[in-house]
Every structure is written in C-alpha cells, then in structure tokens.
Amino acid sequence: MEKRHFYISNNKTRIPAILWGKQGEKLLIEVHGNLSNKEDTVISMMAQKAVAKGYQALSFDLPMHGEHVDEEYACIPENCISDLVAVYEHAKSLASDIHLFACSMGAYFSLLAYHDFDIKQSLFLSPVVNMERIIRNMMEGFQVSEERLKAEHEIRLPIGQTLEWDYYCYVRENPICFEWKVPTAILYGSDDNLSEWDEISAFAARYQATVKVLEQGEHYFHTEEQLQVFDLWADENLL
C-alpha cells in the first residue's frame, strides 16, 4: 500500500501528515485521540480498510502529539480546529467526497471544526461529545473548584493531565449543540471510563447516529477482541 509522509502548511505550524493509498474520488480524514498519533493502531487499521474500499486516507498529528510532541504549539481547541480546517482544505484539493473517522477527543474537535462542512459520512470510536462534563468530572475527582482553577489558571493532576482555565472556559462556551447533518456511526465500549453512556445516547438520539456497544469494551480499544470488533465495525460501516 502506498504511504506518503508529508506536511500540510497552516498559519502557525506545519502539520505532519500521511496519505495512505492512491488518489481517487473518495478520501477519509482520520483524527486520532489523546496520547495517540497519525499511525496509531486503529488509525492504521482504518486506513488499510479505507484503501481496500477504494479510498485514499489522510491522517495527521494533532498539536503536542506524534511529531508535534516536543513543540510549544498547544493542544487547545483553537489550534486543533485551525489544523482540522487546514487538513480539510488539503483533502478537498485531492478528492470530491470527504469522509471522516475520529477517535475520542479527535471526534470532539472534528465536531467543532466540521459541523458546517461537506462531510459525506462520519465514523466515531469512543467519541467525546461533552468535553465540559469530562473536565468537571476530573475537577470533582481531584477536588479542584472553579475558583481555584481560575486563580491558578493551570493545575497539573497526578494522572498526567493538566486542567487549564482557558480550555475549560472554551468548552463551556462551545457545547456540541449545533446542527450535525452528517450520517454518523459510533462504536462505544460499555466500560468506557471517560465518555459516559448518557452523553453518547443523547448525542445519538439528537443526531440520529447509530451506536454499536461492545460489552466490557474500554475507552481505548487495544485488546485483540476489541480490535477484532473494531475491524468488523469499520468494514460494515465505511461506505
């Protein structure tokens, strides 16, 4: 399978990217999740599935991930959305039909960036559809009040995550409540400890998305069984 590494220019940065397969009428944009990258297992598996179905796939590194990991280009919504728009514009220069696969927080940033764009289909793995709730859960879990976060601006948690006041304000002011007309399929694990089921089911009902639930599946699909289910789901749902 053809696989070309290159960079997409954006205002503040160069986005490390990969094109999988040969150019054609259909292209699948792939957006990884937190602590992942453009060649993560599910990204690579989906790219291979897409190429076999006649797509070209385009994956890339979000800020502070992959080749960006040591840069000071912050992984905040504004930067991620800017990069996603640049990736989409590049994708449109290559193909007429753009499809989307996104994981976890990559789905959240994709929803923010692409809700007014021409996307033919979206496939979401363990999507984050309410980032404010996730942040508030972390704040409550580590007894961090809004007042303290506002005063300190940034608080490093023992789990390796950092709470940021500006980030929290952004997601609170920009909930996923806009129109999303893209036909959407979701794969979700019943033991997901990040994206809660009531948020996923509410999102699915609001946007008429289909949801497949893997019993005892986790937020991060990585075991042999989870990846087998993911592979079958991708094959069944990628148009």
C-alpha positions in Angstrom: 0.0 0.0 0.0 1.3 3.4 -0.9 2.1 5.6 2.1 3.5 9.1 1.8 4.7 11.2 4.7 4.4 15.0 4.1 3.5 18.3 5.8 0.4 20.5 5.4 1.0 24.2 5.9 -1.1 26.1 8.4 -0.7 29.6 9.8 1.3 28.7 12.9 2.8 25.4 12.0 3.4 22.6 9.6 1.1 19.6 10.2 2.8 16.2 10.0 0.6 14.0 7.8 0.4 10.7 5.9 -1.5 9.9 2.7 -2.4 6.2 2.5 -3.3 4.7 -0.9 -3.8 6.2 -4.3 -5.7 9.3 -5.1 -9.3 8.9 -6.1 -12.8 10.4 -5.7 -13.1 9.5 -2.1 -10.9 10.4 0.8 -11.1 9.5 4.5 -9.8 12.1 7.0 -8.6 10.3 10.2 -8.3 12.1 13.5 -6.6 10.4 16.4 -7.4 10.8 20.1 -5.4 11.9 23.2 -1.9 10.4 23.7 -2.1 8.9 20.2 -0.8 9.8 16.7 -1.3 9.6 13.0 0.0 5.9 12.8 -1.8 4.6 15.9 -3.2 1.0 15.6 -6.8 1.9 14.9 -5.8 4.8 12.6 -3.6 2.3 10.6 -6.3 -0.4 10.6 -8.9 2.1 9.3 -6.6 3.4 6.6 -6.0 -0.1 5.3 -9.7 -0.8 5.4 -10.4 2.5 3.5 -7.8 1.9 0.9 -9.2 -1.6 0.3 -12.6 0.0 -0.4 -11.2 2.5 -2.9 -10.5 5.5 -0.6 -7.4 7.5 0.0 -6.8 8.1 3.7 -5.3 11.2 5.3 -4.1 11.0 8.9 -2.1 13.7 10.8 -0.7 14.6 14.2 -2.8 16.9 16.4 -0.8 19.6 18.4 1.5 18.1 21.1 1.1 14.6 19.6 3.3 12.5 17.3 5.9 14.7 15.6 4.5 17.7 17.4 5.2 16.2 20.9 8.1 18.5 21.8 6.7 21.7 20.2 5.1 24.5 22.1 2.1 24.5 19.7 -0.6 23.9 22.4 -3.3 21.2 22.1 -6.1 23.6 22.7 -9.4 23.8 20.7 -8.5 26.8 18.7 -5.3 25.2 17.4 -6.9 21.9 16.8 -9.8 23.4 14.9 -7.4 25.5 12.8 -5.4 22.4 11.9 -8.6 20.4 11.1 -9.7 23.1 8.7 -6.3 23.2 7.0 -6.5 19.3 6.7 -10.0 19.5 5.2 -8.9 22.1 2.6 -6.0 19.9 1.6 -8.3 16.9 1.4 -10.7 18.8 -0.9 -7.8 19.5 -3.2 -7.4 15.7 -3.6 -10.9 14.3 -3.7 -14.6 15.4 -4.1 -16.1 13.1 -1.5 -14.7 13.6 2.0 -15.5 11.1 4.8 -14.4 11.2 8.5 -13.1 8.8 11.1 -12.3 10.3 14.5 -11.4 8.9 17.9 -12.1 10.2 21.4 -11.2 13.9 21.7 -10.5 13.8 18.0 -14.2 13.4 17.5 -14.9 16.4 19.7 -12.5 18.6 17.8 -13.9 17.3 14.5 -17.5 18.2 15.5 -16.4 21.7 16.4 -14.4 22.1 13.2 -16.6 20.4 10.6 -20.2 20.9 11.6 -20.7 23.3 8.6 -18.5 21.4 6.2 -19.4 18.9 3.4 -18.7 15.6 5.0 -20.4 12.5 3.5 -20.1 10.2 6.5 -18.5 10.1 9.9 -17.4 7.1 12.0 -16.6 7.8 15.6 -14.7 5.5 18.0 -15.3 6.2 21.7 -16.2 9.8 20.9 -16.0 12.7 23.4 -19.3 14.6 22.9 -19.3 16.6 26.1 -15.9 17.8 27.0 -17.2 20.1 29.8 -18.5 17.1 31.6 -15.2 15.2 31.3 -13.3 18.2 32.7 -15.8 18.7 35.5 -15.5 15.1 36.4 -11.7 15.5 36.7 -12.2 18.6 38.8 -14.5 16.9 41.2 -12.3 13.8 41.3 -9.3 15.8 42.4 -11.3 18.4 44.5 -10.4 21.3 42.2 -13.0 24.1 42.4 -13.8 26.6 39.6 -12.5 29.4 41.8 -9.1 27.6 42.4 -8.7 26.8 38.7 -9.5 30.4 37.7 -7.0 31.7 40.3 -4.2 29.3 39.4 -5.0 29.2 35.7 -3.3 25.8 35.2 -3.2 22.7 37.5 -1.3 19.6 36.8 -3.1 16.4 38.0 -1.4 13.2 39.3 -2.8 11.3 36.3 -0.7 13.3 33.9 -3.5 15.6 32.7 -3.5 19.3 33.1 -6.5 21.4 33.9 -6.5 24.8 32.2 -8.8 27.6 32.9 -8.9 29.0 29.3 -9.6 25.5 27.9 -12.4 24.9 30.4 -14.0 28.3 29.5 -13.8 27.5 25.8 -15.5 24.1 26.1 -18.1 25.5 28.5 -18.9 28.3 25.9 -18.9 25.9 22.9 -21.0 22.8 23.7 -21.9 20.3 21.0 -25.4 21.7 20.4 -25.3 22.8 16.7 -26.6 21.1 13.6 -24.7 17.9 12.6 -26.3 16.5 9.4 -23.6 14.0 8.7 -24.7 10.3 8.7 -22.8 9.0 11.8 -22.0 5.6 13.2 -20.4 5.2 16.7 -18.5 2.3 18.3 -18.6 2.5 22.1 -17.3 0.3 24.9 -19.7 -0.3 27.8 -16.8 0.1 30.3 -15.7 3.4 28.9 -14.5 5.4 31.9 -14.3 8.7 30.1 -17.3 9.2 27.8 -20.4 8.4 29.8 -23.2 6.4 28.2 -25.9 9.0 28.8 -23.9 11.6 26.8 -23.4 9.1 23.9 -27.0 8.0 23.8 -28.2 11.7 24.0 -25.9 12.6 21.1 -27.1 9.6 19.1 -30.7 10.5 19.6 -30.1 14.2 18.8 -28.3 13.4 15.5 -29.8 10.1 14.5 -26.5 8.3 14.9 -26.2 4.5 15.1 -24.4 3.1 18.0 -22.7 -0.3 18.4 -21.8 -1.1 22.1 -19.1 -3.6 22.8 -19.8 -5.2 26.2 -16.8 -4.8 28.5 -15.2 -2.6 25.9 -13.0 0.2 27.1 -12.5 3.8 26.0 -9.2 2.8 24.4 -9.7 -0.1 22.0 -6.4 -2.1 22.1 -7.0 -5.7 23.1 -7.3 -8.4 20.4 -11.0 -8.8 20.9 -11.6 -5.0 20.9 -9.6 -4.6 17.7 -11.5 -7.5 16.0 -14.8 -5.9 16.8 -13.4 -2.5 15.6 -12.3 -4.1 12.3 -15.7 -5.7 11.7 -17.5 -2.5 12.6 -15.3 -0.5 10.2 -15.9 -2.9 7.4 -19.7 -2.8 7.9 -20.0 0.9 8.3 -17.4 2.5 5.9 -19.5 3.2 2.8 
